[in-house]
Amino acid sequence: MDDITNEFISSIRRIVESIPGDSKNLRAKIIAVDEVHRTCEVEPLNGDADIPDTRLTASIDTEIVGGTVFIPKIGSSVIVSFLDTSDSEAYVSKFGEVAKIIFKFSDTAFVELSEQELIYQNQETEVTFTPSEQSFKVGEVLFEIKQDKLLLNGETGGGLLNISELKAAWNQNKAILDALLQVIGGAPINEPGNGAPSALQITLKAALAGKQPVAFNEGKLTSKKVMHGK
């Protein structure tokens, strides 16, 4: 055989030799999970004794905050391997069903993803998604979607104004006010019987002197950067 063929066969041999043998791998079932310490307890399917403190990550040092953690479902099937030639330091090398995945970058920056929830946090920014509710929080500002509602910093302040309806109501009230002002500021009205000027008209005219109704200015009352529908 030529040198290229020999080198190819040698490479294949090295790859095969690097794969752990069957004695270092076994099928098992998850029976308990310790998410804080990144370990689990498994029940080997070959009848061997349960294996506690099986690693879920390369490091189970709780002081190390970074890394990716797969949290397996209780009862799911996994492949368990052993570090070097140890018979006690086991780790999950292949996962079956996963309940959650955690991507942790630091104490204040992480992502948690599960079937029912997604959580993202980075310092003052927090994002949470569930099938029924979603929220976005940046500092003191909180935006939430709860079923059929959009909430900005809660809902104690009531709903957003419908500017079209407000304008229609405003104009109706202004029409009434304009009619009253026309009478008050119009021709003198005499009291019935004695023909004296109306004391009420005089009093109201004095009270309203220099005051004029303001027209509805939609441009000043609304924002074009925050919009909503009915």
C-alpha positions as CSV (number, residue, x, y, z in Angstrom):
1,M,0.0,0.0,0.0
2,D,1.1,3.5,-0.7
3,D,1.9,6.1,2.0
4,I,-1.4,7.9,1.5
5,T,-3.4,4.7,2.1
6,N,-1.3,3.9,5.1
7,E,-1.9,7.3,6.6
8,F,-5.6,7.1,6.0
9,I,-5.8,3.7,7.7
10,S,-3.8,5.0,10.6
11,S,-6.1,8.0,11.0
12,I,-9.2,5.7,11.1
13,R,-7.5,3.5,13.7
14,R,-6.7,6.6,15.9
15,I,-10.3,7.7,15.6
16,V,-11.7,4.3,16.5
17,E,-9.3,4.0,19.5
18,S,-10.4,7.4,20.8
19,I,-14.0,6.3,21.0
20,P,-14.8,5.0,24.5
21,G,-15.4,1.3,24.7
22,D,-18.7,-0.3,25.8
23,S,-17.4,-0.8,29.3
24,K,-17.3,3.0,29.8
25,N,-20.8,3.7,28.5
26,L,-24.2,2.5,29.6
27,R,-27.8,3.2,29.0
28,A,-29.7,4.6,32.0
29,K,-32.9,6.4,33.1
30,I,-33.0,9.7,34.9
31,I,-34.6,9.4,38.4
32,A,-33.6,12.7,40.0
33,V,-32.1,16.1,39.0
34,D,-30.2,18.6,41.0
35,E,-30.3,21.8,38.9
36,V,-28.3,23.9,41.3
37,H,-25.4,21.5,41.5
38,R,-25.7,20.5,37.8
39,T,-25.9,16.8,38.6
40,C,-28.5,14.0,38.4
41,E,-29.1,10.5,39.6
42,V,-29.5,7.7,37.1
43,E,-30.8,4.1,37.1
44,P,-28.7,1.9,34.8
45,L,-30.9,-0.2,32.5
46,N,-28.6,-3.2,32.9
47,G,-29.6,-3.6,36.6
48,D,-26.5,-2.1,38.2
49,A,-26.9,0.1,41.2
50,D,-28.1,3.7,40.8
51,I,-25.4,6.3,40.1
52,P,-25.8,9.5,42.1
53,D,-24.0,12.8,41.4
54,T,-23.8,12.1,37.7
55,R,-22.5,15.3,36.0
56,L,-24.7,17.3,33.6
57,T,-21.8,19.6,32.6
58,A,-18.1,19.5,32.4
59,S,-17.8,21.3,35.7
60,I,-20.1,20.8,38.8
61,D,-18.3,23.6,40.7
62,T,-21.2,25.9,41.7
63,E,-18.8,28.9,41.8
64,I,-18.4,28.6,38.0
65,V,-21.4,30.4,36.6
66,G,-20.9,30.2,32.9
67,G,-21.7,27.4,30.5
68,T,-24.6,25.4,29.0
69,V,-26.7,23.0,31.0
70,F,-29.2,20.5,29.7
71,I,-31.8,19.6,32.3
72,P,-33.2,16.1,31.4
73,K,-36.7,15.1,32.0
74,I,-37.3,12.7,34.9
75,G,-37.8,9.2,33.4
76,S,-36.0,10.1,30.2
77,S,-33.3,7.8,28.7
78,V,-29.7,8.9,28.6
79,I,-26.2,7.5,27.8
80,V,-23.9,7.7,30.8
81,S,-20.1,7.7,30.3
82,F,-17.2,7.8,32.8
83,L,-14.2,10.1,33.1
84,D,-11.0,8.4,32.0
85,T,-10.8,5.1,33.7
86,S,-12.9,6.1,36.7
87,D,-15.8,3.9,37.8
88,S,-17.3,6.6,39.9
89,E,-17.1,9.9,38.1
90,A,-20.0,9.6,35.6
91,Y,-21.4,12.2,33.2
92,V,-24.3,12.2,30.8
93,S,-22.8,12.0,27.4
94,K,-26.1,11.9,25.4
95,F,-29.5,13.2,26.4
96,G,-33.0,12.0,25.4
97,E,-35.8,14.2,26.4
98,V,-34.8,17.6,27.8
99,A,-36.9,19.6,30.3
100,K,-34.9,22.8,30.1
101,I,-31.7,24.3,28.6
102,I,-29.8,26.9,30.5
103,F,-27.3,29.2,28.8
104,K,-25.5,31.1,31.5
105,F,-22.9,33.8,30.7
106,S,-22.6,35.4,34.1
107,D,-24.6,36.0,37.3
108,T,-26.7,38.7,35.6
109,A,-26.8,37.4,32.0
110,F,-28.5,34.1,31.2
111,V,-31.1,32.4,29.0
112,E,-33.5,29.6,30.2
113,L,-35.5,27.7,27.6
114,S,-38.2,25.1,28.2
115,E,-41.3,23.9,26.5
116,Q,-43.5,26.3,28.5
117,E,-41.2,29.2,29.1
118,L,-38.3,31.3,27.8
119,I,-36.5,33.7,30.2
120,Y,-33.7,36.1,29.1
121,Q,-32.0,38.4,31.6
122,N,-29.1,40.7,31.1
123,Q,-28.5,43.2,34.0
124,E,-31.6,45.4,34.0
125,T,-33.2,43.8,30.9
126,E,-35.6,40.9,31.5
127,V,-37.7,39.1,28.9
128,T,-40.2,36.3,29.7
129,F,-42.3,34.3,27.3
130,T,-45.0,31.8,28.2
131,P,-47.9,30.5,26.1
132,S,-50.3,32.9,27.9
133,E,-48.2,35.8,29.0
134,Q,-45.1,37.7,27.7
135,S,-43.2,40.5,29.4
136,F,-40.4,42.9,28.6
137,K,-38.7,44.8,31.4
138,V,-35.9,47.4,31.1
139,G,-35.1,49.1,34.3
140,E,-38.4,50.5,35.7
141,V,-40.3,50.2,32.5
142,L,-42.4,47.0,32.2
143,F,-44.4,46.0,29.0
144,E,-46.6,43.0,29.3
145,I,-48.9,41.0,27.0
146,K,-51.5,39.1,29.0
147,Q,-54.0,37.2,26.9
148,D,-56.0,40.0,25.2
149,K,-54.3,42.9,27.0
150,L,-51.3,45.1,26.5
151,L,-50.0,46.5,29.8
152,L,-47.5,49.3,30.3
153,N,-46.3,49.4,33.9
154,G,-49.4,47.5,35.1
155,E,-53.1,48.5,34.6
156,T,-54.0,50.6,37.7
157,G,-54.1,53.7,35.5
158,G,-56.8,52.4,33.2
159,G,-56.9,52.1,29.5
160,L,-55.4,54.2,26.7
161,L,-57.7,57.0,25.4
162,N,-59.5,56.5,22.1
163,I,-58.6,59.9,20.7
164,S,-61.3,59.7,17.9
165,E,-64.1,59.2,20.5
166,L,-62.6,61.9,22.8
167,K,-62.5,64.4,19.9
168,A,-66.2,63.7,19.0
169,A,-67.3,64.1,22.6
170,W,-65.1,67.2,23.0
171,N,-66.7,68.8,19.9
172,Q,-70.2,68.1,21.1
173,N,-69.5,69.7,24.4
174,K,-67.8,72.6,22.7
175,A,-70.9,73.2,20.5
176,I,-73.0,73.5,23.6
177,L,-70.5,75.9,25.2
178,D,-70.4,78.0,22.1
179,A,-74.2,78.3,22.0
180,L,-74.2,79.4,25.7
181,L,-71.4,81.9,25.1
182,Q,-73.3,83.3,22.1
183,V,-76.4,84.0,24.3
184,I,-74.4,85.3,27.2
185,G,-72.3,87.7,25.0
186,G,-75.2,88.6,22.6
187,A,-77.9,91.2,22.8
188,P,-79.0,92.2,26.3
189,I,-81.9,90.2,27.7
190,N,-84.4,92.0,29.8
191,E,-86.1,90.6,32.9
192,P,-89.7,89.8,32.2
193,G,-92.2,92.2,33.9
194,N,-90.0,95.2,34.7
195,G,-87.8,95.2,31.5
196,A,-84.5,95.5,33.6
197,P,-81.4,93.9,32.1
198,S,-80.9,90.2,33.1
199,A,-78.8,90.0,36.2
200,L,-77.8,86.4,35.3
201,Q,-76.6,87.5,31.8
202,I,-74.6,90.4,33.3
203,T,-73.0,88.2,36.0
204,L,-72.0,85.4,33.5
205,K,-70.7,87.9,31.0
206,A,-68.4,89.4,33.7
207,A,-67.2,86.0,34.8
208,L,-66.3,84.9,31.3
209,A,-64.7,88.2,30.2
210,G,-61.4,87.5,28.4
211,K,-61.9,83.7,28.3
212,Q,-62.3,81.8,25.1
213,P,-63.0,78.0,24.4
214,V,-60.0,76.2,23.0
215,A,-60.3,74.1,19.9
216,F,-59.4,70.4,20.0
217,N,-55.7,70.1,18.9
218,E,-55.1,66.4,18.2
219,G,-51.5,67.0,17.3
220,K,-50.7,68.3,20.8
221,L,-52.7,65.7,22.6
222,T,-51.5,62.5,20.9
223,S,-48.1,60.9,20.1
224,K,-47.4,59.4,16.7
225,K,-44.7,57.2,18.2
226,V,-47.1,55.2,20.4
227,M,-50.1,54.0,18.5
228,H,-53.0,51.6,19.2
229,G,-56.1,50.2,17.6
230,K,-59.7,49.8,19.0
